[in-house]
Amino acid sequence: MNRSHLLAIAVTAAFANLAHAALPASNPFAKPSTLPFQYPAFDKIKNEDFAPAFDEGMREHMREIEAIANSKSAPTFDNTIVAMERSGQLLNRVSTTFSNLVGTNTNPTLDALDKDLAPKLAAHSDKIRLNEKLYKRIQALYDKRAQLKLDAESAYLLERYHTDFVRAGAKLSAADKEKLKAYNGKIAALQTQFSQNVLKEANASALVVDSRAELAGMSDKAIDVAAAEAKKRGLDGKFVIPVVNTTQQAPLSVLTNRATREKLLATSLARGSHGGEFDNRNVVLELAKLRAERAALLGYPSHAAYLLEDQTAKTTGAVNSLLAEFAKPAVNNAKKEAAEIQKAIDADGGKFQATAYDWNFYSDKVRQARYAFDQNQLRPYFEFNRVLIDGVFFAATKEYGITFKERKDLPVYDADVRVFDVFDADGKQLAIFLHDPYARSNKRGGAWMNAYVGQNALLGTHPVIANHLNIPKPAAGEPTLLTYDEVRTMFHEFGHALHGMFSNVKYPRFSGTRVPRDYVEFPSQVNEMWMAWPEVLANYAKHYQTGAPMPKELLDKVQASTKFNEGYRTTEYLAASILDQKWHQLGANQIPTDVLGFEAKALHDAGVDFPLVPPRYRTTYFSHVFSGGYSAGYYGYLWAEKLDADTVEWFKENGGLTRKNGDRFRQMLLSRGGTMDAMEMYRNFRGRDAKIEPLLERRGLTGE
């Protein structure tokens, strides 16, 4: 998910139609964009526009908050809660665009400003949440909430404001509030430092080799791209393979040179922990300590206990139980898969024991032997544009009746970004959607969705939603052919986009994906089901040169192999999730001094220290939890997948890809944002709590 969600702690409103005297009219943030749906005027935004807009935005927001807090009028829902929802117009405008661009198209100037802003924005949030007069007004309303006769969404908004302020420290003593402010400022600065180190280290740690022979197995075109990357870096005659944010790297599945595979994985695993200016070990230790101390100040035994209280999981015990339930069967499955890989190595004449850097290469051989196909056979049928238009969009049209029309007239921050108008079934425009597919050196790793403009009825704004991927860009004139996982990621991220585009709420606080973190992945994971749905797959899986459909025998093999390598996939995910919990369930006096030693012990104690399956993210490049919004929350993908797998069963039981099913899912879940308790929302849709069996079956973990 996106960093602007964090900034929204201090910024709960959207847009207003007032110019700001202290900000020159020439500044593109001085008033809302005049483009459709207040789409950002990327062509007018310059680096130097951000700092003054932030300064004035914070000043203006604080004037509005002070006016609410110091009002002589008795507190009412409208003059306190709704007034806060309307506040922060300019700050929201600039912070949303800035945080999104820092993730997608950063530069040294924006990085420096980001580092400078992090503690300032934390302090701004604290000044609001720790305002005693403001909290007293909220408390007074909360105490008499039963007499206010509010509608359900408004009543829940009041409840959430009260909870937010209490959890932010509103009940602390004056001295403890000052301590909390110091913690928040330091934590914000360290999170930004961690994020910037990860991006800079990824660029600095690219694998450099001297010859084409070392890259044997990669296509000639891919090797040419590596040569071009080297030349761009001033390394003429050499070849550069950049690393992506996960531990495993895509070339490992095709590189025939075992020494190159070993170097590539070693390069990936060492990121942030081998010395140098981008080493993140001390950042991690300081972050863990400060987060634990802050939690103790707020009355919690750990950072995880503090955060989980406000998620659907509620407790560390519930999360630990879930992860432990999966650990043993997942590792057992991974060991069985490893035995098959060793057989493939032996059959290939290899005189060595399998290692982590052999896994991807030989797992494709196992897949080929078992199902008579390898991943590279699929890529010609997964051309990017067809996947997007004839797959992702086609499924959404079938399920929800929405349609898409590409437009070229709106400005973009990079030439590869595409823009689409999205129309509802009645023909009325619903949203604007941006799609940013390719990896860039100034773009953070991974895949995510963000909202440039969120929907809400209070201010009458409509969604401007973006999806970001990190697909390697092919050489000029060559098609973009995707892996199976990249196709799944496209469907996944578009599930988040639908959540944002279908939002139909009154208040900004509840818009789109502003739901608990361990729930937010649920709708996006449900949307993954359509990638392999026969009707959808047949519509987009066509050969990029001939247009011939994927042969039925290949399609059947793909469907039969859906549980292949699930032991590996589950174990690498669990290892990362357990690291997240181990770090964040520490008390303030339990912080270790050796990051890698602590990591090794944590994995061993949890029974997931299987050398052939390293964690999906190691501590020192685990951006989700040390710079993003998922600290103590990475388990949420598995937690949400329980809901997802059970929902997929519901779709299958009720006829699959139909408008009736889509309309129900949209009305009861996607449109409601954060307007009610998430699990109550799920129970209303499903008629019961989710069962675990569909997830165990999906991951091939039954009978273990």
N, C-alpha and C positions, 0 to 999 in steps of 0.2 A: 504494500500500500504506500501512500505518498506522504512526504514530509509535511505538506501543508496541513494535514490533519493535526499535527502537533502545534503548528503555529495557531491553529484555530482555537486553542485553549484561550488565547488572549483576544481572539477575533471571532465573534459569533454572528455578525451580521453580514449582509452582502453589499448591495450597491445603492447609492443615492444619486440624485440628479443635481447635486450642488457643486459648484466650483469652490476651490479653497484659496482664500486670499493669500495665505502664506506660501502657497505653492504656485509657481508661475503657470499660466495657462498653457504654456508650451510643453509642460511636463505631461506625458501621455497618461499619467495616473491621476491628474488633477480632477478629472471627472470620468464617469463611466464611458467606456468605449462606445462609439456610435455605430459600430459594426453590428451585424445581426446577432441577437442574443448576447450582446456585450462581449463578443469574441475579442480576445486581446489584439491590439494593433501592433503585432510583432515588428512590423516594418518601421514603426515610429519609436520603439523602445530602445534606448541606448543605456550602456552601463552606468553612465553618470546620472540617469534619471532615478535610480533606485534609492540611493541614500537620502536625498532630500524628501522623497515621498514617504519613506519609512519614518523619518524624523517628524514630519508634520502629521503623518498618520497616527503615530503614538501620542503626540500632543493632543490632537483632536479627540481621539478615543478617550484619553484620560479626562479631558474637559467634560465629555458626555457622561462618563462614569461618575465623576465628582458631582455633577448636577443631579444625577439620580440619587446618589448616596446622601447628599446634603439637602434634598428636597424637604420643604416644610410641610408638604402634604402628607397625610397618612399613607402608608404603603398600600398600593393596589396591584393587582396582577398586571394591569396595563402600564402604570407609571413606574413599575420596577422591572418585572420580568420581560414584558414585551419591549420596554424601552431598551433594555440591555440587548435584546435580540436585534434591535434596529441600530445599535451603536457600532462603531468601528468600521465605517463604510470604506474610507480611504485605505486604512491599514489592511483590511481584508483584500482589497483590490491589488495592492502592491505585493503583499506577502504571498498571496496565492500564486501570482505570476512568477515572482522571484524564486520561490521554493521549487516550483516546477522546472524552471529554466536551469537552476543550479544542478538539478538531477539529470537534465536531458542535453544541455548545451552550455556547459560552464566554461569559464575562462579564468585566468589568474585574478582579474579584477573582481569578478563575482565571488571567487573563492575567498579572497581577502575580506570582502564585505560580509560574506556568510559567517566567517569566523568572528568578525567584530559584532555582528548582529545577534548571534546566539545568546550570549549572556544578557544583552539589552532586552531582547524579547522575553526571556525568562523573567527578568526583573519587572517588565511591564505586566506580564501575567500575574506575578505575585502581588503587584500593587493593587490589582483588581480583586483577586481572590482573598487577599488578606486585609481588605478594607473593612474595618470593624462596623462602620455605620451601614455599609452596603449589606453586610451579612445580617445585621439586625433586622433590616427590612425584609430580607428573604426569610429569615427565621420567623418573623411575625406572620408572614403569609403562610408559611408551612404549618405553623401551629394551628391556624384556623382554616386549613385547606378544605375540610369537610363542609364548611359553611360557605365557601366561595362559589359553589355551583358551576364549576368549570367543566368544559367538555373533556373527553378522555385524553386527547392529545395535550391540551393545556394543563390538565392536572398532572400528567406525567412530566411535562416540561418543568413545572414547579418542583416536583420531586427530584428531578435530575439536577436542577440548579442547586438545590439544598445539598444533595449528595456531593456534587462537584466541589462546592465550597468547603464542606466539612473535610473531605479527603485532601483538599489542597492546603489544609492547616488553619482554617478560619477560627477554630476553637483554641488554638495555641495561645500561650502567654505572649506578651510583647517581645520578651527576650528570645523566646523560641521562634517566633516569627522571623526575627532577624537572622537566626541561625539557618532557618529554612531557606530564606532568600539567598544566603551565601551558598548553600548546597546546590540550589537550583541553577544559579549562575555558573558555578564550576562544572556541574554535570552537563549543561548545555554546551559549554565551550569544549569539553572533552569529547562529547558525541560528535561535534563538528570536526574536531581534529582527527578522530578515528576514521570518519567517513572520507576525509580528504587524503589521509594516509593510504587507505585501501585503494582509491582510484590512482594515486600517484605510484604506489607500489606495483599495481597491475601493469601500468605502462612501463615502469622501470624494470620489471621482472620478466618481461617477454623472453621467450627462448630464442637464442641466436645460434644458428648453425652455419657451417662453412660451405656445404655442398648440397646439391640436389639429391645425391644418393642418400644422405641422412634423412631425407623426407620421403623416401620410397614408400609407396602405398597411397600417398596423397595424389590427387589428380594433377596433371600438368598445369591446369588452370589455377588450382589452389596453390601450387608451388610458385607460379608466376605472381600471385597475389602476395605471397610471403617475400618474394624478391622485391616487389614494389614497396612493401612496408619497410624493408631494410633500407632501401634507397632513400625513402622519405626520412629515415632516421640518420642518414649520413653514413650508412654501412654498405656502400656499394659492393656488390659481389657476394654478399652474405644473404641469409634468409631469416626472417623473423616471424615467429608464431606467438601472437599475443595470448595472454591467459584471460579467461573469463572468471566470473566471481565464484563459481562452484569449485570444489576440489577436483573432480574429474574434468578432463578437457576433451572436447570432441575429436581432435586428431588421434587420440589414443586408440580409437576403434579401427583406424586404417593404417597407422604407421607400422611398417614391417620391420624397421630397424629397432631392435629391442633397446639398444643403448639410448636412442633418441626418446623412446617412450619413457625410460627411466628418468632421463634429464627433465622431460616435460612435467611429469608428475612431481618430481622433487622440487622443481621450481614453483609449482602451484602450492605444494604443502608448506613450503618455507616462508611464504609471504607474511610479512609483518612480524617475523620472529628470528631474523638472522642478522640483526644489527643494522646500522645505517639510520638515515634520517626518517624513514617511514616505518620503523619498528613500532608495533602497537602494544608490546607487552606491558610497559609501564602505564600506558593509557588504560588498558584493561584493568590492571590492579587498582589504579586510582578510581576508576569508574565504579568498580565493584564495591570498593570501600565507601565511597560517597553515597552510592545508592543504598547500601545497607544502613549507614548512619542516618540518612534521611528517613528511611523506613522506621528506624528505632525512635527517632524524634516524633514521628507521627503515631507511634504506639503499636508498631507491628514488629514481629520477630525477624522479618526479612523483606527484601524488595519484592520477592515473588509473592509472599503472603499479602503484601499491600496491594499489588496489582491484580492478583487473582480474585480478591474479594469483589471486585467490580466487573468480573467477567462471568460468563455462564458457568465455568468450572467451579468458581467460588473459592476453592481451597487447594493448597499444595498437595494435600493427600489425594484429592480426586485426580489431579494431573499425574502424580507419581504412580498411582494405581493403573491409570490408562497406559502409561509408557511401559510399566513393568509387565502388564498383561501381554504386550506385543513383543517384548524383547526376546524372550527365549524362543518362541516359534519362529520369529524373524531370523535370528542368528542360525537356528537349526536349518532353516530353508537355505540361507546363504551358504552354509557349509556343504549342503548337498549340491548346490550350484557350483561351488568351488571344486568339488570332486569331479564334476562333469568337465569343468575347464581344464583340470589336470589331465584328464583322459584325452582331451583335444590336443593339449600340448604334447603328450606322449605320442599320440597318433601322428602328429606333425613332425616327429623326429626331434623334438626339443629335449635337451638333456638338462632341464632345470625345473625347479619347483615354482609353481604359480605365485605371482606377487600381485599387488594392487595395480601396478602399471601394465600387467598382462590382461587384466580382467576384461576390459572393453573389447580388446582385440580378439580374444578367444571366445568371449561370450557370443560374438556374432558367428563364429565358426560352429559353436554348439547350436545356436539358433538355426543355422543353415542345415546342419546335420539332422536336427529334430524336425524342422518344419520345411526344409528344402527352400529356404530363402534367407537372404541377409538384408540388413537395413538399407544398403545401397540400392537394392532392387526397388525400393519404395520411392526413393527421391525423385525419379523422373515423373512420378504421378502426383507429386506434391509441389507443384509450381505455386509460388507465393500468391500471385494475383487470383488464381483459380481457388486456392484455399480460402482466401479472404472473401471474394465475391460469391463464388458458387458453393462455398462451404459454410463459413461463419455467418455471412449475411443471409444465405439461402435458408439455413436452419432457423434463424431469427424470424424471417418472413413467414415460414411455415408455422412456427409456434405462436407468434404474437401478431402477425399481420403487418409488421412494420416494414418499410421499404427505404432504400438508400439511393442517393443521387450525388455523385462526386461533383465537386465544384473547384474551380481553379482560381477564383477571383479573390479569395481571402489570403492574407499574408501568412507565411509560415517562418519558423526560426531556422529551418534547415530544408534544403531543396527536396529531400526524400520524404518529407512529411506530407501525407495526403489528407484531404478534408472532405467530409461527406455531410450533407443534410440528411437527417433522419425524419421520416414521416410516419405518423401513426396510421392505424388501419382506416381511420376516417379521412385521411388525406391531409390532416393538419400537421404542421411541423412540430416535432417532439423535441429535437435536440440537434446539436452539431457535434460531430465525432471526428477526432483527429487520430491518425494512425502513423506511428513513428517506428518503423520496423528494424532499422539497421544499427549495428554496433558502431560507436565512434570513440575516439580516445578521450573525448571530453564529456562522455555520457556514462553514468554509473552502470554497473552490471545488473543483470537480472531482467525481470519483466514486471511491469506494474501498470496500474491505472491511476489517473488523477482527474480531478475536476477543476477546470479553470473557472467555471461558474456553476454553482449548485442550484438545484431547483428549490424554490419555496414560495408559497402563496402570499406570505406576509409582505414580501417585497416584490413579488411578481416576476422573479427571475426564472430563466429556463436553462436546462443543462448544456454545458459545453464540456465534453468528456474526451479524454485522451487515453489511448493504449500505447505503451512503450515496450518494445522487444529489443533483443540484442542479437539479431541474426547476422552472421558474417556477410558483408556486402560482396557480391561477386565482382569479377572484372567487368569493365565497361562492355555493354552489349551482351553479356551473358545472363541467362535466366537465374532467378533465385529459386533454388530447389531445396526444399525443407526436409529435415529429419522428422521422424514420427513424433519425437518429443517436442519439436518446435511447432508442429501442427497442434498438438495437445495444448501447448502454451497459448497459442492464438485463441483457441476456443475458451480456455480458462480466463484469460484476461478480458475477453469480450463478455464473459459472465459478470465480471466486475462492472464493465461499462454499462451493461443492461441494468444493473442495480442502481447505477447513478442516473441513467436516462429515464427509467421508469418511476423515479421518485415522485411521490404525490403527497407532499406533506405541507403543513402550514408554516412551520418554524425552521429557520436555518439550522438550529441545533440538531435537528433530526434528519437532515437531508441525505439522501442517497446511501452511501456506505458508512455513515456515522453510527455504527453499531458496535457491539463488543468485538474485540479483535479475534476471539476464538469462535465467532459466528460469521465474521465478514467473508471468510473463504468459502463458506457453505454454498451460496448461490453460484459462485464462479466455478466451483468443482462440479456442481450439477450440470453446468453448461458443457463440460468436457464430454458428457455422454454422447452428444450429437456428432462428434468427430468420427465415430465408428458406426453410427447408426446407418443401416444399409441404404436408405433412401438418400441420406445426406452424402455419404461417402461416394456413392455411385454418381452423384452430381458433380463432385469436384475432383475425384481421383482419376484424372485423365492424363495420358502421356503428353508432356509439354511440347513435343515435336509433332506427333501424329494426331493427338486428340483422342486416341483409342482409350477406352475405359480400362481401368486396372483389371487384368484377367481374373475371372472368378476364382481360379485355383489359387492365385496369389492373395486375393481378398480373403478366401477361406483360411489360408495359412496365417494371415495377419490376425484374424478373429481368434483362431485357435491358440495363438501365442500370447494372448493378452496377459496371462499370469507369468509369462517367462521373465526371469530375472527379478521377480518381486521380492525374493529374499534379500537381494542386494539393495534394491530401491528402498525397502522398508528399513533395513538396518542402517544405511547411511543417514536416512532421515531421523531415525530414533537417536542415533549417536549425537547428532547436532542438537536435537530437542533436549536430550539429557544434559548435554553441556550447558545449555541455556539455563535449565533448572538448577543444576549444581552450582553454577556461579551465583545465581540470584536467590538461592535459598540459604546462602551464607549469612550468618550474623555479623555484626560490625566488628567483632573481635575474632573472626574466623578467617579473615582474608589471608590467602597464602602469599608466598614471596616468589614462587616459581610457577609461571603460567603453564608451561608445557608439562611440568611434573604433575600439577594439579589436574590438567586435562587428562593425562594418561591414567591417573588413579581413578578419576571420575568414570571413565569409560570401563575400566576394569571392574570397579565395584558394581556397575550396572549390568555387567555381563555382555557388553557390546564392543569389547576391545578385540575384534576380529581383524587381524592385520590386513587381510585382503580387501576389507571394506572400510576405508577411512571415513570419517564423518563428512557429510555433505559440505559442511563449513567447519573449519577449525576456528578456534577462539579468536585468533589474531586477524582474521578477515571475515568474521561473522557480523556483517553489517546490519542484518535484520535486528540483532539484539543489542549491539553496542553503538549503533548510530541511528538506526531506524526506530520504528514504533512498536517493535515486537519483543522488547525485553521481557523475559519470563513468559513469553507468549508464542514461541515458535511451535509448541505443541499444538497450537490452534488448528494447523492444517489437518492433523489427524483427528482432533476433536470434531472439527467441521465435517471431515470425511465420513464420520459415523452418520451424521444427518444427511449428507449427500448420498451415500450408498442406500440408505433407507428410502430416500426420496426417489432415486432412480427406480427402485422396486415399485414405488407407487406409480410412476409414469408407465412402467411396463404393464402393471396390473390394469391400468386404465386406458390402454390403447396407444401409448407412446407419443409420437410427435404430432399432436393435434392442437388446433386453436383452443378447444375447450380446456385442455390440460394447461396450455400456456397461459390462458386468461386467468385460470384459477391461481396458478403459481405467481403470476404478476400481481393480481389483486390482493392476495393474502400474505405475500412475502416481499416481492421485489419493490412494490410501490410504497411500502410502509416505513422504509428507512428505520430510524431508531425510535419510533413513536410508542413502542410498548416493550415490555420484557421480551427478550429474544426467544426464550424457550417457550413462553406462552404463545408467541406468534407461530412457532413451529408446531406446537400441539394443536392449535386451531386449524392449521393446514392439514396435518397428518391424521388428526383424531386420536393421537396417542404419543407417548415418548418414542424416540428412535430406538430401534433394536440394533444390537452389535453384530448379529449374524451376517447380514449382507456385506458388511465391511470385511469381516474375517474371510468370507467366501471370495470376495473380490481380490484380496491380497494373497489368496492361496494359503491361508494360515489355519484352515480347519483341519481337525484330526491330528493336531500336533500335541 
